[in-house]
Structure formats: structure tokens, C-alpha cells
């Protein structure tokens, strides 16, 4: 079982920036497909961004050009750089690791965008 620990959430004003981090356990991190998801109250969890081992990335249309996902395989860590934040980005953000058909989730970190 892969353990994932997120950090970096908080309160930020519209137009501001935050960087989320997710530290993963295990010696096979470089093989994991890593993703960030978010869930707003009353809504389903949605994919924000993902990155495979070679560094190829995908993004939800709503965050393209504003968010950047990256990974450091030497540190077993994936990041989500969030810029130009909007109130509609407010959600609990979850880190996800997918490997060998299994999904693992972090505990989530709250991001609130408000003035």
C-alpha cells in the first residue's frame, strides 16, 4: 500500500498562488502515474492534472495555463503549482497514485480562494 501525504493547502486571495506537495512511500515511485484531483462540496471528485513517469502531463480544461504538475522521482514527490487562482478553484485537493491497477489516495488538503 502506497502512503501519500499532501501539504501546501491554505487560504489565498483571488489571483494568488499556492504550491501543493505530495510525498509518496515506496521504491517504485518513478513507475507511478501521479495525479491531483479535487472535490468541491456537493460535487464529484474530478481530475485536475496527471503526470506519468516520463513526465508527460494532462490537465483539466479549467486549469490549463494556470496550473502545473511536476514530479521529482528522487524525492518521491509530486507537485501542483497553482497560479491565478479563482474562487471556483476552492476545493479539497487529493493526491493520487496509480500503479498495477491500484489507486491510492492521500488524505486531502483544503484550498480556499477568497478575498
CORZI-V220672 format. One line per field, one symbol per residue. phi: phi as a letter, one per 20 degrees, with the letter a starting at -180 (. if undefined). psi: psi as a letter, one per 20 degrees, with the letter a starting at -180 (. if undefined). Layout:
phi=???
psi=???
//
This chain:
phi=.eeccebofqdbfgnecbcecbedeoedgfefedbdcbcegmcffcfeabbefenfdccfgfdgnddcebbcffdlcdcceddlfcgfefaeddecccblnddcceencedcdbe
psi=ppppoqrirapqqpiaqqpqqopqrqikhiiqpqqprqpqpjrqpqpgqqprhijpqqqqhiipihqpqrqnhhjlqqqoporlqqhiiprpppqppppkjppqqaiqppppoq.
//
